[in-house]
Amino acid sequence: MSTSSPRLERASERLRELQLELRQLQVQAQMGTSFWLATQGLVKGIQARMQHDRRELRSQPGRSEARELRADLRRQEHRLAPYLPSWLAIKALLNRSYDGVKATLLRVRRIVANTLGREPGRNGSAAWQLVFQRPPAQGRSRLEVCPVDGPYFMVDTFGAPRPGGRFHEGDDMQTARGTPILAALPGVVRRVPNSLGGNAAIVDSAGGTYTYYAHMSAYGAEGSVDAGRVIGYAGATGNARGLIPHLHFELHPGGGDAVDAFADLQAVC
């Protein structure tokens, strides 16, 4: 990559530094997230059982029923005790990590805005190629291109519980608002705005495989695209409002259910 001015060279170097900061935060958060996901169901299940027992006690049950409820409460407290200190410490660690991510991505956002303008998509994305250099692929992947064309932060939360009995069917890639979003595979882009995903799109590829991109602040190309074409710009639309801007990315091989694409993204990003 060649840049045309010292200003662009400084911006390019700064982006590399900020991506390194995000990678360091990612290592820390990934370990915490693994523990959090492993214990979250157990801890919340115990807490729900204790809340149930307390509600039953407030309803003034008979003497024998009250005795059984109090005994069960003590059993649940003993079950919870070994997990709670570590669980709360990991929760605090993750909060600190995400505070760091937000601060770093705000610095990335300033470079994005200075390069492409403050309104995502208004000026296209050509100038971004002078500033950001995508690293080479690091291994085999079902994807051809990293869908986030800029510094990002990602931990594997595929399958994490969501409200209403849902689970997380994708991989979230936190990035700065306005960062170009690329087609990870060649195909045909369909815009599918919806209440959860906000400005969302699907790229239908060979063999029925499709990829899903959500929460974008603005759309890019539609119709037939090659891998690497800008199809949108990162944001926080839909149910991501108020959160760190990010791309929710899903991979559906052969048109089936979403699969965890975390390793695929690591390889191409």
N, C-alpha and C positions, 0 to 999 in steps of 0.2 A: 504494500500500500504506500502511496506517496501522498503527502499533503501539500497544499499550495501556499501555506503561510505559517509563520511561527505560532499564530493564534490557534490554528487547527492542530498543529503538532502538540501544543500544550493540552488542548482538549482531549486529543487521542490518548496522550500519556495519562492524563487524569482519569479517564474512563478505565484504563487498565488498572490503575491503583484502586479505584473504587470497586472493581470486580474482585480484586484480591481481598479487600475488606469483607465483601459479601461472602466469599468462599470461606473465610475464617469463621465468620458468624454461622455459616451453614453447617460446618463440622460440629460446632458446639450445640447448635439447635437440633441437629439430627439425632445425636445421642440422647438428648433430653426428650425429644418427640417419641423415640422408640420406647423409652421407659413409660412415658405418659400414656401412650396408646395401649401398652401391655397391661397397665394397672387401672386405666380409667374405668373400664367396664366393671371390674371387681369393686373398686372403691365406691363408685356411684351406686352399684347394686346394694352394697352394705348400707350406704346412707339412705337409700330408698326404703330398705327394710326397717331401719330405725325410725324413719318418719312415719311409716305405717303403724309401728308399735305405739308410738307416742299419740297418734290420732285415735287409736283404739282405746288407749288409756284415758284420754280426755272424754271419751263417750261414756265413762263410768261403767265398765263391765263388772260382772260378778267377781267375788273374791278369788276364786280359783283361776278364772281367766286373767285377772289382773296380775296374779302371781306368775303365771306363765309368760305374760307379756314382759314383765320386768326382768324375768330370767333371760328371755330372748334378747332384750335390750343389752344386758350385760354381756351375753355371748357375742353379739355384734360389735360391741365396743372393744372387746378383746381381739376380735378378728381384724378390726380396723387399725388398732394401735400401732402394729409394726409398719404399716404402710404409710400412715398419714404424714409423719415428719418428712420422709423422702419425697412423697407426692407433693407436698406443699413447697419443698425446696426446689424441685424440678419446675413446678409452676412458676415460681419466682424467677428462676434461671431463664425460662422461655420468655417471660415478660421482658426481662432485660435484653435478651437477644433480639426480640422483635422491635424494641425501642431503638436498638442499634441499627437494625435493618431500615426502619423508617427514616432515621437521620441520614444514613448513607444514600438511600434512594432519593431523598430530597436534593442531595448534592448532584446526583445523576440527572434529576429532573431539570436543574438549572442549565446543564449542558444541552439536554434535549431541547429545551425551550429556546436557548440561544442559537441552536443550530437549525431547528425546523420551525421555530415560531411557537407562540404560546397556545395556539389553537390546533389540536392534533388533526393532521390530515389536510389542513388548508393549503400548505405549501408543498405537499408531496413529501417524498423521502430521499430524493437524490443526494442532497447535501450530507445526509447521514453517512453515506459510504466514504466520505472524506475524513470522517472522524472516528467511526467505530469499525474495528476489524474483527470479524468473527473468528474464534480459534478453530483450528482444524479438528475434524472428527477424531475421537480417541478410541473407537472400537466399533464392533458390529452393532447395527441398529435396524429396526423396522422403519425408521424415519430417515429421510434424506437430508433434512435441514433442521436446524434449531428454530422453533417457532418464535422465539423472542430474540430480536436482533439488537441486543444491548445487554448491559450488565443486569444480572438477575439473581434472585435468591430462591432456593427450592429445597424443601424436605419432603420425604415420602409420606403423604397422608392419605394415599388411596385406601379406601375402605373405612376411613374414620367415620364414627357415627355423626349423623346430622339430625336436626329436629324433625319430628313427624315420622320417625322410624326409618328415614332414608339413610344412605351411607354415601360417602364421598366417592364419586365414580370417575374422578379425574386427578390430575396433578396440577397444583397451583404453582405458578412461577411469578413471584413478586418482582416487579420492575417499576421503572418510573413511568408516570403518565405520559402518553405520547410516543413511547418507544414503538418502533415499527413491529408489527406482528406478521410473520411470514407463513406461507403455506408449507407445512412440513413434508408434504407429498404432492406430486402433481395430480391434477384432477379438475373438477368443476366446482366453483364456489357458489354456495347458496346462502343468502342472508336469512337468518331465522331468529329475529328478535323475539324475546320472551321475557316473562316477569322474573324468572330466576337468573337467566344468563345475560339479561340486558341486550346490548348490541352483540349478538352471537352469529356465528357462521359455521357452516358445514362444508368440508371439501370432500366430495365423492371421488374416490380413486379406483384403480383397477381391482377387479375381483370382488367388488362390493365393499371393500375396506373404506371406512370414512374416518375423518378426524373432525373434532368439534372444538371451537374456539369461543370463549365467552368473556363477558364483562368489558368488551372493548369500548373505548371512548368515541371512536369514529371508524367507519368502514373504509376499505381500500378497494382493490380490484374485485370484480366478480366475473362469473363465467369461467371459461377455460383458462387455467393458470399452470405454469411450471412450478416446481418446488423452488422456494426462495422468493416468490413474488409477494409483495406487500398486500395483504388482504385486510389490514386494519391497524389500529393503534391502541396500545394498552390503556386501560382505564379501570373504573370501578362502578360499572353500571349494573342494573338488575339488583339482586340481593347482596351485592358487594358494596353498595353505597356506604361510605364512612369507613371502609377498610383500606388497607394498603392496596394501591392499584396493582392488579395482577392479571395474568392470563390463566383461566381455567382451561386446561387442555385434556381432551379425551382421545384415545385411540380405540377404534372398533374394528379389529381384523375380520375380514370377510363379512362385514355387516352385522356381526354378533354383539354380545355384551361388551362393555368397556373393559379393558385390561389395564393393569398397572404399567404405565409407560415410563416409569421413573428411570430405569436402567437405559432405555432407548434415548431418553432426553439427555442423560448424563453423557452418553457416547457422542451425540452430535452437538452438544452445547459446551 
